[in-house]
Amino acid sequence: MIKPFIYDQFCAGTNKSEIQKTIGGIQKLGFAGVILCYAKEVLLGNDNAALGSRGQREAEIQNWLDGNMETLNMIEAGNWLGIKFTGAGQDATKALLHGQDPPPAFAEAIAAIAEKARSQGCRIWIDAEQQAVQSTIDRWTIDLMRKYNNHGSSVLIYTTIQAYLKQSRTKMQQYLTLAADEGWNLGVKLVRGAYIANDIRERIHDTKEETDASYNGIVRDILTGNFEGFTPHTLPDTRLFLAGHNSVTVRAALELARDLADRGELKVCPEFGQLQGMADDLGGEIIRFGEMMEAEKSMEVGTTDSPTPFVPRVYKCLTWGSVQECMQFLLHYAPESAERESLTKALKTLRSQIPVSVPKTSLQSSPDEYSTVMPSETRTKFAKYVPSTKEEVSELIEAALKAKQAWQDMPFNDRAGIFLRAAELVSGKYRFELMAATMLGQGKNAWQAEIDAAAELADFYRFNVAYAQEIYEKQPTIHAPGQSGRTDWRPLEGFVYAISPFNFTAIGGNLISAPALMGNVVVWKPSPYNVYPSYLLHKILLEAGLPPNVIQLVNGDAEAITEAVLNHREFSALGFVGSSDVFRELYGRAAEGVRTKKYRDFPRMVAETSGKNFHLIHSSADISNAVKHTIRAAFEYSGQKCSACSRIYIPKSRAEQFFTEIKAELGRLKMGPPEDFQNFIGPVIHQAAFDKITKAIDDANGDSRLELVAGGKYDGKIGLYIEPTLYRSSTLDHPLFDRELFGPVLVAYVYEDGEFGSVLDAIDKQGGGFALTGAIFANDPVAIRQAENRLRYAAGNFYTNCKTTGAVIGQQSFGGSRSSGTNDKAGSVNMVMRFTAPRTLKEEFNTLGEVLKVYQSNEEMPCKDSPVLILGAGAWGLSTALHLEQEGYSNITVFDRADAIPSRYSAAYDLNKIVRAEYEDPFYTELALEAIRGWKTLLFGPYFHQTGYIVATTGRAPQKATDHLHKALESIATHPVFSSEIRSLKSGNEFRDVAWQFTGQLNGFTGYFNRLAGYAHSSDAMKGVWSYLAVKGVKFVLGESLNQG
């Protein structure tokens, strides 16, 4: 299971053939190369005290040496070797722990590795590890830099500095001082840090902002050469490699390096890198930045009066080895890892406590008690809770409203701090307790529990703080003379009702944090099948400093709770994730309340509901990739995700391969209790879901229109287990293409390859009226664009070569329309803003004079039949006449001394004009785009020819020409209208692709092709306007004599 779904995404391969294929693909994308790492590593904190025999320990070092030498054999000059010292086994790890010198066998091994790397033109970085061994790693690495970094200006060995450590800046200064005093060159890889869960917390910066400042400060001072105690002239020869996935930090470093280079002040030229499978868009951005700088560099050949441009190089870091060897890199739930040990302990503790109880509130008096069972063991009660009555819910609402004023008056920084502290508690103190509750109570495996209850929940808290801050910072930037203004981002006047589903604990965190951060109070009703994790979440918020009653957690009968809420006058908003049918009912009841004037406000409705999500396979697709993504999208968490894929469309030419591979992959998956870490498939949530899904499977198994490809079986004797099930439908109109089951059932249709267009129409019409997520798998850009356009409203989240469950907070906001919700996009500023009632404030500084003179309507205005004289029948004169006529003026006369139209005295008299929109001033760009739209109207369309427009220079072009090219591109680089209309041209063949008339060599040519531009037949256009105006009754007086006409 791990290899196809996880290993292949993040690792290089298990053998030389796989690895070199991966490296080749990376270099084709424009990366300068790779950092290839052998996977062996030791995670400390386990019971590994007993050492093996001397021969065994020496064999471990030999195996490590062989693995690293083999790694070097797989890479060429210019690439990197990444090394972890603990991978050398017990002897090396023991020496690292006790601060000893390297064991002799290890010293010989690292010397052999270094000599081989130097001989073939590769560099080595020594990776950071846990703090228990890091000080010794630093000492050993310094010795290596002394030995190998003293050959001229070359740097072979790079050390690693982790900016999240409080001593990171001090460590950099120590390295610089040693290098300067002893005369060797310094190589540094700067990272934020990778062992926060294992390192000593006191040594780590207290806040992310402090880590940001540490990282950015080191970058700034090394690039400028102005580190403490050093100047650009005294700084030792230093190389800096910036490894990271934070786009803000990386962009800042790029811009700083470019600015310093432009001024001739760049002391150290940084290189960049990211892990394979992560931040690919950021790596691509650096590549494009480098290409732009290379173009600038090529244009400056032969000049001596400008500094050399900064051209960044970016690499991908990959780990290789067997799947087992890569486990500790891939996931921290490997056998004997600290994370797995902690999670296993949390599971055992929770097991000993079930059924766990959700404590009663002081208002609850009901003797009744509800309970839920474990989906994996339906005879085992998991959680108990006391339901709130309708009257108690009303009291909770009143208590929340009493707390509202103090909460909204609390400074935003204080409110934000509560949720940021909660994020730390979620990802630290309560991480494994939350995961255990999610695994036992909701049936998720460790991976899904980690993603949901820990990672995504913490992300929602942190990102919502950032979104709230962004909203508060949205203020007027331009004040008219004599006045000022601001926006008061008020919370809603009443309270927010939040209803969260069973399948994602993190969703509950989002539904309450988004409104609460903006100063709202929230009444929160989680699903009864998520009652205990939700209680933990609420407990964590209170521990983080949330005042009592700001968020009221209520459990019990959904109808009683909802009735109390919807009958309250101060109901101001609903945040809902769940069934589409339930939301329709709530929407209708709230609408009835609006109709009868029950509420003070028009309640906001924010909802994400059901989906019947699709995968579309094109004949150009990588089928193996599509198979793996489809399995994860359809069957992770037994298909119980609103974004899960439940219908798929496959071209006939690729169907046999698809079905063969998916059956083989499904055959490798294991199903069973989530406490067994090897199980991919778990139970469905409750008996009602099990009965609904298995009834559909029974019906499908007897349906002659459906062929069972895989699965079709289930077992509910102990837990609620349903095999991943795939049907092939012989007809495109089968009900399964519309019916949402919310379980591990996928229906496929095989279409003729030539019917791709009609299948797009079917996909858009099918899906039960839902429009949540969808994906296309294809390598044909025409097919991808066709699908994007035709399926524009079929999915709120549309993916290319990625599964439908692929949204990541901070990268892809999430939400659909049609019957899938209000599309307010969770994980975005848009959703947070929905819980605000903005107030606009304005102050005027001047006093008001006479009242009547303020109104121009009090002054006499000409009637539209009054005579209007226009002097000149050129472009301006004819345009004025045209607009006046269209405004209803009926007595217009145009004078021109020319004998005919077009006037030979007009600047527009010539044959044509180039029509384009690249201007340095954004105002002119927008004006030109408006003009282009005008040229495509019925009146002007015959005279406009959208041929495209090439702007190019050669290597010998004057600076003014190259400046014009760059400024033209910069003016439209981020403009949405041009995103698909500009093509970069860098070779003769690329120029000839868009203009076959180019037949020469075109050496040194570079530029771009703007598809949006064209030319207008100027004089003919003027004739056309003249003819139109004449028909409309506009009079023309032409010629030198006033007696004419």
N, C-alpha and C positions, 0 to 999 in steps of 0.2 A: 504493500500500500504506500509506504513512504516514498519509494523511488519515483513512481510516475507522478505522484501528486505534489511532493515537496522537494525531494532531492533534485530532480531535473530542473526545477525552477531556480535553485540557489547554488548548485554545485557544478563543477566543470565536467565531471565524469569519473568513471571507475578505471579507465584504461587510456593509453596514449591516443588511440584512434578517436574516442569520444572527446577527449580533452582538446586535441588539436582542432577538431571540428567546431567545438564551442569557441575556442580562441579565434579561429578564422572568422566565425560569424560576428564576434565582437569587433574585430578590426575592420570588417567591411562596413560597420556602422559609423566608423570614423574615430573610434577610440585609439589612442596612441599605443596601447598594449594592455597587458594584464599584470596583476600581482597574483601569482599562483602559490597556493599554500597547501602543504601536506596536512591532513586533517588531524593527526594525532595530538591530543591535549589531555592534561589531567585537571579535573575540577576538584579543588581541595575541599576539605570538610567532611569527607567520608572516612570510613574505617579502613584505611589503607596502610596502617602502621607496619604490618608484617611484611618484611622484604623477602623476596625470593633468593635463590642461590646466587653466588657471584657470577656464575656463568649465565644465569637467566638475566641478571641485571645488565651484563655487558652485551648480551644479545639484544636487549631492548635498545641500547644506544646504537648498535649496528643496524638494527631495523630502521631506526630513525634516520641514520645516515643514509642508508640505501634509499629510503623514501624521498629524502630531500635531493639526493643526487639524481634520482629518477625524475624528480620534478624539474630540475635544471635541464635534463635531456629533452623535456617537452617544450621548453621555451627558447626563444631566439634572443639575440642581442637587442638591448633596449627594453626588455621586460624585467620583471622583478620576481624575486623569491621571497615569500613570507615565511618566517620561522617562529615557532613556539618552542621555547626551551623545555617546557614540561613534557613535550611530546617524546623527549629522549628517555623517559621512563623513571624508574624508582631512584636510581643513583643521582641523577640530575635533580630530580624534585627534592630529594632529601638535602642535597647541598644547597639548593635555593632556599629551602625553609630555614636552614641553620646558618645562612650567611657565609658558607664555606667557598673555597676556590672551586673551579670546575673540576670534576673528576678527570683524571688523565685521558680516559677513553673518550670522554665528551670533548675535551680540548682538542684532541686529534681530529675528531669528527668535524667540529665546527671549522677548524683550519682547512680541512680538505674541501668542505663546502665553499668557504670563502675563496680559496684559490681557484676552484672551478668556475665560480660565478664571475670572478674578475677576468679570467682567461676568455670567457665567451661574451663579455660585454654586458653582463646583467648586474643588477643591484640587489641588495638584501635589506629587508627591513625586519627588525626584531620586534615581534608583537608584544604589547603590554599584556600582563596577566593579573591575577588577583594580588592585592596588597601584601598578602602574607609572603609572597616570593618576589615582589616587584623591586624592592631595594637591591636584592642580589642580582636580579636581571639587569638593572641599571649599571651596576658595577662591572659585570661581565661584558656588557655592551660597550662601556667606555674603553675597556681594554682592547676590544676588537676595533673600535674607531681609532685608537692610538696606533694600532698595528697596520690597519688597511686604508685609513683615510689620510695618508700623508704623502701621496704620490701626486705632486703638482696640485692641480685644482680638482682632481677626481674625488668622488665620494662613493665608497662601496657600501658601507654599513650605515643604516639609519636606525636611530633609537625611536621610541614612542613616548610622547607626553600626553597624558590624559587631562584635559582642561577642566573636568569636573572635580578634580582634586584641588584642595586649597593650596597645596605646595607647588602647583604646576608652574607658576611664573618663577618661583624661586629655583625650581629645578632647571628651567631654561637658562636662567642667569648662571647657574653653576656650570652647566655644559659649555656655555659661551666662554666663561672665564678659563676653564680648563683648556679648551681648544686654543684660545688666544695665548695662554701662558706656555703651552707645550708644543704649539706649532702644528696642530693637525686640523683637518677640516671637519665641520659638524654637519651631520645629516639628521633631520628630525621629521618624524611623522606626527602631526598634531591631530588628535581625535578628542571627542567629548568624553568618552569612557564607555566601557562595555560590561563592567562587572558590578553595576550598582546594587544588584540584589545580593552579592556576596561580599563586597568590600566593607570596610569599617565605616559606618555612616558618619562618624565625627570627622573623618578626613575629607568628606565630600562637601562641596559648597551647599549652603542651606537652601538656595533657590535656583531655579533655572536662569533667572536674570543674572545671577552672579557667575554661573558657568558661561553664559553668553559673553559677559564682560571679560572674563578670563580669556576665552578663546579669541575673541575679536581683538583684545588688547595685544596678545602675543603676535597675532597676524600683523597688526598695524606696525608694531615696533620692529619686528624682524624685516618686513618689507621695506621700511624706511631706513633701517640700520640704526635707529635711535633707541635701542634697548638700554635699560639702566646701566650706566657705567661705560657705555660704548657710543661711538659716533659712526656715521657711514664710513669713515676712514679707518677706524680701529676695530670694527666688527670683524671677527674671523670669517674666513670663507665658509658660508653656510648654505645648505640646501633645505628647503621647506616643502613638505608634502602635506596637503590639506585633505584629510580623509573625513568625509561627513556627508550627511543627507539633508541637512538643514538648508533649504533653498535661500532663506534670507541671509544667512551667514556667508554662503558660497557666493551669492551675487554681490554682496558687499565686498568680499575679497577680490573678485574679478574687477569690479569697478575701481577699487583702490589701486590695484596693480596697473590697470590701464592708465589711470590718471597720473600715477607716479611715473610711468614709462613715458607718457606724453611730455612730462616736464623734465625728463632725463634724471629722475630722482629715485628710480626703482633699484634698490640695493640687492634684493633677493627675489628671484623670479619663482613664484610658487607653482607646484603641480597639484593635480586634483585626482580624487578617486572615490568610487562608491562600491559597495558590495554588489555582486551579481544578483539580479532579481529585485533590487531596491533602487529607488530614485532614478529609474532609467530616463525619465523626462528631464531631470536635472543634468544628467550626463550629456544628453542630447543638446541641451541648452548651451553647455560649455563648448561642445563641439562646434555649434553654429557660431558662437562668439569667436572661437579660434579661427574659423574660416573667414569671418569678416575681418579679423585682424591680419590674417595672411593676405587677403586681398589688398588691404591698405599697405602692407609691407611691399607687395609686388609693384604697386603703383609708385613707390618711392625709390625704385631702383635708380641708382645714379645720383641721387640727391645726397647732400652732406650736411644740410642745415637743419635737419630734424632728427630727433632720437629714434632708435629702433622701436617699432610697436611691440607691445606685449602680446605674445601668442601663447595661450595656455595649452597645456597638454593634460588629457584626462584618461584615467585607466579604470579598469574594472578588476575588483578583487574577487578571486574565486578560490574555493576550497575543493580539493580532490581527495579521493580515497574511496574505500568501500562504503556502502550505506551505513554499516555499523560504525566505522571509523568517523564518519561525518555526523553521527547522531548528536554529539555534544555541541557541534556547531549549529546544527539544524534546530534542535529543540532542547530545552533544559529540563525535559522530563525523561531523559535517557535513564536506563537502569543505574542505580547508585548515585545519580546526580543529586545535588542539594535540593533542587526544586522538586524532584520526584519524591525525595524523602519527606519534604515538608508537606507536599500534597497528600501523600499516603498517610501521614500522621493526622492531618486534618480530616481525612475521610474516616479513619478509625475513631477519632474523637467524636465526630458527628454521628457515626453509626451507634456509638455507645449511648448517645443521648436521645435518639429518636424513640417515640415521636417528640420532636421539639415543639415548644409552645411559643406562640407570639403573645407577649405580655398584654394584659388588659390595660386600658386607659382608666384614668380616674372617673371618667363619665360612664363607663360601661357597667351595666348591672345585670345583663341577661344571664340566666343560668345555662343557656344553650351553649353547645360547643360543636364547631364544625371541624372536619379533619380532611386531609388529603393523603393519598397513598403514593408510594414510590412506583413510577412507571415500570421500572425493571423488576419489581416484586410487588405485585398488586395486593398481596395479603399483608404487606408491611405498611403500617401507618407512618407517614413521614412528618406531618406538621399538624398542630392543633391551634385553633384560634376561636375567639369569641366574636360573634357577629355584632355589629352596631345596629341599633334600631333606627327607625326614621327620626325619631325625636332626638336621639343622641347625635345623629348626623347634623341636625339643625343646630344643636348646641355647639358642635365642633365648628360649624360655619361661623357662628357668631363669635366664637373665641378667635378664629382666624382674622375676622374683620376688625376685632379690637386690637390685634397685634399689627395690623397693616400700617398704621401711621408711623409707628416707631421703625418698622422694617423699611419702609420706603424712604424715611428720613435718614437712615443709616448711610454714611458715605459709600459710594460704589466700591471703593477700594476695600472697605471692610467686608461688604457682601461678597466680593470676588474672593477675598482671602479665605472665607469659609469653604467655598467650593474647591479652591486650590488645595487647601489642607485636606479636604475630603478625598481629592484625587490621590494625594500621597498616601492616605490611609488605605484606600482601595488597592493601590498598587504595592503597598508594603504590608502593614500590620494585618489587614483583613483579607489580603489577596487569596490565600489558600482556603480560608474559611468560606469566603464567597464562592470560590470554585467548587468546593466540596458540596455546598448547599445546592448549587446549580446542577452538579452531576447527579446527586441522589434525588433531588426534588424534581428536576426537569428532564433527566435522562440524557444529558449531554456528555460527550466524551471530554477528555482533558483539554484537547485542543479547542473545541468549541466553547467550553467553559472559560478558558483563559481569554479567548477573543472577546467573549460577551461580558462576563461578570467582572473581569479585571481590566483588560486593555481598553475595550470600547467604552466602558463606563467612565474610566479615568479620562479618556480622550474627550468624551462629551463634556465633562466638567471643565476641562482646560480650554477646549475650543470655544465653548459657550461663553466663558469669561472673555476670551479674545473678541468674539463677535459682539458681546455687550459693550466692550470698550470701543469697538469700531462704531457702534451706533451712537454712543455718547459723544464721540468725536466728530460726528457729522453735524457741522455747524455752518452758517452762512460764511462764505469766504470773501464776498464782495459786498460792501456796504455803500449804498448810494450816498452822495453828499448830503450832509445834514441829518443823518439818521444812522441807527445801528439796530441790530436784531440778533436773536439767538433762538435755538430750538430747545424746548423743554421736553425731554423724553420721559413723559410721565408714565407710570404704570397704569393699567386699566383701573377703573374706579371701583369695581367690585372684586370678585374672587374668580379664580380659574379652577375648573374641574378637569382633572387629569385621569384618564383611564388607560392603563397599560396592559399589554398582553402577557401570556405565559412564556413565550418563547425567547424573549430577550430581556434580561434584567436591566441591561444598559438603556433600553428604550424608556423604562420608567424613570431612570436618572435623567434622561434628556427631557422628558415631558414635564418634570418638576423643576429642573435647573434653569431651563430657558426662561419661563415666566418669573421665577423667583429672583433671578439675577437682576431683572429689570424692576424689582420692587414690588412684585405681586405676591399675594398669598394664594396658596394652592390647597385644594381638597383632592387627595390622591387615592383612587381606588385601583389597586393592582388586581390582576387575575388571581383567583383563589389557588391556582396551580403554580403561582409564583409568590405566594404569600410570605414564605420565610426569607428568601433572598431579599425581597422588598423591605421586610422588617429590618434586616441587617443594613440595608442601604440607608434607611431612615435613621437607624441608630448611629451609623457612621457620621451622618450630617450633624446630628445633635452633638456628637463628640467633637466635631470640627468647629463647633461654635454657633450652629444655627439656633436662633431664639425659639423658645417653645411656641407652638401654634402657627408658625409661619407656613409650615407644610404639615397638613393634617392627614395622617395615614388612616384610612378607614377600610375595614374589611366587613364582609357580610353579604347579605342578599343584594344583588345588583339592582333590582327593581326598587327596593326600599331606599337605597342610597341615592339612586338617580332621581327618584320622585322628590326627595327632600331638596336636592340640588336644583332641579328644574322648576320647583315651586318658589324659589327664593328670588326676591326682587333684584338682588345684587349679583346674580349670575352674569358674568361678563365674558367668559370664553370657555371653550371646550378644547382640550388637547387629547386626541384619541388615536390609538393604534389598535386595530383589531378587525373584526369582520365587517365587510361592506354592508351587509344587511342590518347589523346592529347600528352602524353609523347612520344609515338612512332613517332608522326609527328615531334615533336621538335628534337628528337634524329636523325631522318632521315635528317632533314634540317641541323643540326649541322654537321652530317657526310658528307654531300655534301660540306659544307664549308671546312671541313678537306681535302676532296679529291681534292678540287680546290686550296688548300693552301691559303685560305682566312684568316686564323687565325695564329697568331704567335705561340700559344700553341695548344696542343691537349686538347680541353676543357674537364673538368671533368663533368661527368653526375651523379648527386646524386638525386635519386627519390624514393618516396614511392607512389604507385598508388592504383589501385582498389583491391578488394578482393571479393571472394565468399566463405565466411568463414563457417566452419562447427562445429556442436556439434555432438559427437558420444556418445551414451548412451550404456553402457554394462549392462548385466543382473545383475551384482553385485552392480550396482550404487544405491546411495541414491536418489530415484526418486524425492522426494520433493525438495531436494537441487538442482537437475538438472533442475527442472521446474523453480525455482526462478531465477537461473542463466540464463536460456534461455530467460526468459521474459526480463531481463535487457539487455542481449546481443543483442536481436533481435529488441526490441521496444523502448529502451531509445533513446531520440532525434529522434523518428520516424524512427529508422534504418538508420539514415544518418551519420554513422561512417564507415570509411573504414574497421574497424575491426568488424563490426556488424555481428552477426550470421544470415545467410539467408538460410541454409540447415541443416537438422538434421536427424539422423539415430537412430531408436529406436528398441530394441529387442521386439519380439512379446509377450514374457511373461510379459513385463512391460508396454506395449503400452496402455492398458486400463487405468491403474493408471495414466500414464503420461498425456493422453489427458483429463481425468476427472479433474485432478488437475490444468492443465494449463487453461482450460476453466473457472474454478472457480476463479483462481487468476486474469485472464484477466477481468473477470466480475467486479472486485473491482477497476480497474483502471479508472481514470477520464481523460477526454480529453477536452482541451479547451485552452484559452489564457494563456500564461506563467505568467501573472500578478496575476492570481489566484493560490496561492501557493499549493492548493490541486491537481492541474492538473499534472498528470504524462506524458500524451501524448500531444504533441503540434503539430503545423502545419509542413508540408514540406516546403522547402525553397522558391520555386517559381513555377510559372504556368507550365513551361516546365516539371519540375519534377513531379508535380501533374498529368499532362496529361499522361506522360509516365507510371507512376505507376498505375493509375486508368485504363488505357487501358489494362495493363497486368492483373489487377484484373477482368475486364469485360471478357477478353478472358478465364481466369482461371475458372470463375464462369460457363462458358458454356462448359468446357472441361470435358468429361466423365471419363477421367483418374484421375481427381482430386476430392477429397471430401473436402468440406469446413468445417473446424473444428471450426473456430472462425473468426469474423470480416467479411471482404468482402464488406464493405460499406464505403462510403466516402461522404463528403459534402464540396463543394467549394463556397458556396454562400457568406460567410463572410470571412472566412479564409480557408487555404488549408489543411483541416483535412481529414486524412485517418485512419480508424480503424486498430488496430493491427490485422493482417490477417494471419491465419495459414491454409495451405492446407495439406491434406494427399494424397500422390501420390500412385497409385496402381502399377506403374512401376518405375524401378530405372533409366530409361533412359529419364525421362521427361526433356524438355528444361529448366525448372525452376531450375534444379540442376546446370545449367551452366550459366544462364543469370543473370547478375548483375543488380538489379533494384534500389539500393540505397534508399530503403524505407522500411516501416514496413510490409514486406511480407516474410513469412517463409514457406518453403516446407519441409515436413517430409516423410520419407520412413520407413516402418516397415519391419524389416528383421527377418528371422528365427534365433533363438538363435544359432543354429549350424553353421550358415553362417557368423560368425564374421570375419573370415579370408578373405572371398571373398568381404565382405563389405569394409574392409580396402583397398583392391585393387580398388574398385569402387570410394571410396572417393579420393584416390590419382589421379585417372584419370579424375574425374569430377571437377567441379569448374571453368569452362571456361578458364582454363589455368592459373588461379591465384593461389597464394600460400602465403597468408598473415597470417591469424591466424586460429587456430583450437583448439579443446578441446575434451578431453575424460572425461566422468564421470563414474568412476568405483572404486570399493574397492578391486578388484582382482589384486594383483601386477603383475601376469603373463600377464594378459590382458593389463594392463597399459604399461608394457615394450614392449609387442608385437606391440601395437599401436605406441608407440614412435619410434620403429625401422622401421616399415613398412611405416609410414607416415613421415619419416625423411625430405623429400623434399616437403611435401604437405603444410607446413606452416612454416613461419619464426619465428612465436611465437606460441608455442604449450603449452597448459595448461592442468593440471590434476585437475579435480573437481573445476574448475574456469571458468568463462565465457570468451569468446574470446575477450572481451573488457577490459581485466584485467591488462594491462601494466601500471606500475607506474614509473615515472622518478626516476632514481637512484636505482631502484630495477629490472626492466625488460626493457632493451633496446628494440626498436621497429622497425620492418621492415621485408619485405618478398621478395621472389625472384620469379623466373619464370616471369609471366606477372604482378607481383605485385611490381616491382621496382628493384632497384640495391642493396637492402639489406645492406645499409651502417649503419643501426641501429641508428635511432634517439635516443637521450638520452644516448649516449655513447661517449667515447673518439674517437671511430673509425670514426664517422661522422665528428667530428671537424677536425680530422687529414686530411680528404679529401680536406680541403681548405688550405693546406700547400704545399710548394714546398721546401722540405728539402735540405739543402746544407751541404755536409760533408767537414770539414776542418781538415787539418793535417799539423803539423810542425815537421821536423826532426832536431835534435840537433847535429848530427855528420856529418862530411864531408865525401864525397865519395872517395874511393881509386881508384885502377885500375878498368877499365871498364870490361875487359874480364873475370876477376876472379869472377865477380858477377854471371856469368852464368855457372851453372854446365854443361850445354850442350856443353860447350867448352872443357870439360874434357872428356877423352876417357872412354866410358862406355862399359861393356861387351855386346856382342851380345846375343840374346836369344837362340842361339844354342851352346853357350859356355858351357863347363862342369860346373855343380854345384854339390858340395859334401855336404851332410848333415849328421852330426854325431849324431846318436841317433834316434830311431824309436818309441819314446814315443809320448805323446800328442803334444809336441812342435815340434818335428821333423816331424811327419806326417802332422801337420797343416802347417808347412813351405813348405813342398813339395806340399801340396794341393794348396796353394795359388800361388806358383810359377808356377805350371802347368796350373792353370787357367789364369795366366797372359801371357801364351804363351811360357814359357821356356820348351825346348824339350830334354835337355840332363841332367837329374837329377839322381843322385845316392845317396841312403840312406844306411848308415852303422849302424849296431847295433850288439852288442856282443851276444844278445839272439838268440836262434835257430829258433824262430818263432815269428809271430805277433799275438796277442799283446806281446810286450816285457815284460818279467817278471821283468825286472829292471825298468820299467816305473811306475810312481805314479798312472797312470790311468789303471793299470793292474787289479784292483779289479772289483767286480761284478757291482757295481753301484755308482753313485754320485747324491747327492741331488742338484737339480737345482732350485734356488730361487733368488730373487732380492732385499731382504731387507738388505741394507748396510747403515752404518752411513755416508759414503762418497757418495754423489750424483753421482760422477763419476762412482763408481762401480755399483751403481743401474742401471744407463743407460747402462753400459757395459754388465751387466747381462741380461737386457731386450733385448739387441741386440743378446746376445747368445741364449736366449729362442726363438727368431725369427729364428735364425739359426737352432736350434734343430727341428724346424717344417718344414724344407725344405725336398726335395725329398731324398737327400743323407742321412740325419741324422734322418728323421722322424721315421723310424722303430725302433729306439733305444731309443726314448724319450717317456715317459709315464706321461701325465699330470694328476696325481692323486690328486693333492692338497697337502698341507703341514700344519701341526698343530704345533704351538709353544705354550707351556703352562708351567706354574709353579704352585706350591702349596703354601699354606700359610707358609710352613716350608722351602721354597726354600731359598738358600743363596742370599745375596744382589746382587752378580754378575749375578745370573740367572735372577732376576727380572729386573736388569738394562739392560740386553740384550734384554729382552722382550720389555721394553719401548722404547729402542733405535731403535729396529727393526720396531716397529709401527710408531715411529716418522719419520723414514726415508721415509715412503711411505704415511703418513697421508694425504698430500696435492697433491700427484702425481696423475694426471688424469687417468693413466693406471690402477691404483688400486682401483679407486672409487667404482666399483661394484664387485670387486674380493675379498674383505676382509670381513670376518664375525667375529664379536666379539663373544667369547665363555665365558659364566659366570656361567654356571650350568652344572650338569652332563647330563641332557637331551639335552642341546645344543651340548655338546661334542658327545653324541651318535647320534645326528641327522646327523653329518658329518662322523662319524666313529663308526659303530655298534659294532665293536670289543671291545669297552670299556664296561665292564660289572660291574665294581665296583662302589662304592659310589661316587668317585671323589670329595670328600669333600675338599673345599679350592682351587680346580683347577680354574685357569683363564687363558685366552690366546686368540688366534685367529686362524682362518682357512684361508689360502691363496689359493684360487682356481687356481691361475695362475701357481703355482709351481708344481714340480713333480720330477721324478728321471730319470737319463739316464743310460742305460746299457753300462758302460764305455768300458769294454773289447770288447764287440760285436761291438761297434761303431768304435773302432780302427781297428778291422778286416774289417769292411765295407769300411773304408777309404783306407786301404791297398789294398783291392781287386779292388777298383775304380782306384787307382793310377797304379796298375800293368797293368790293361787293357789299360790305357792311355800311357803306355811305360816307366813309372818310374822304374828304376832298384833298387833292394834291395840286399845288401850284408850282410848276417846274419851269426852269429856264431863267436866263438873265433878266428878261423883261417882266415887270409886274402885270403887263397887259395880257400875258398868256393865261390860258385856262380859265 
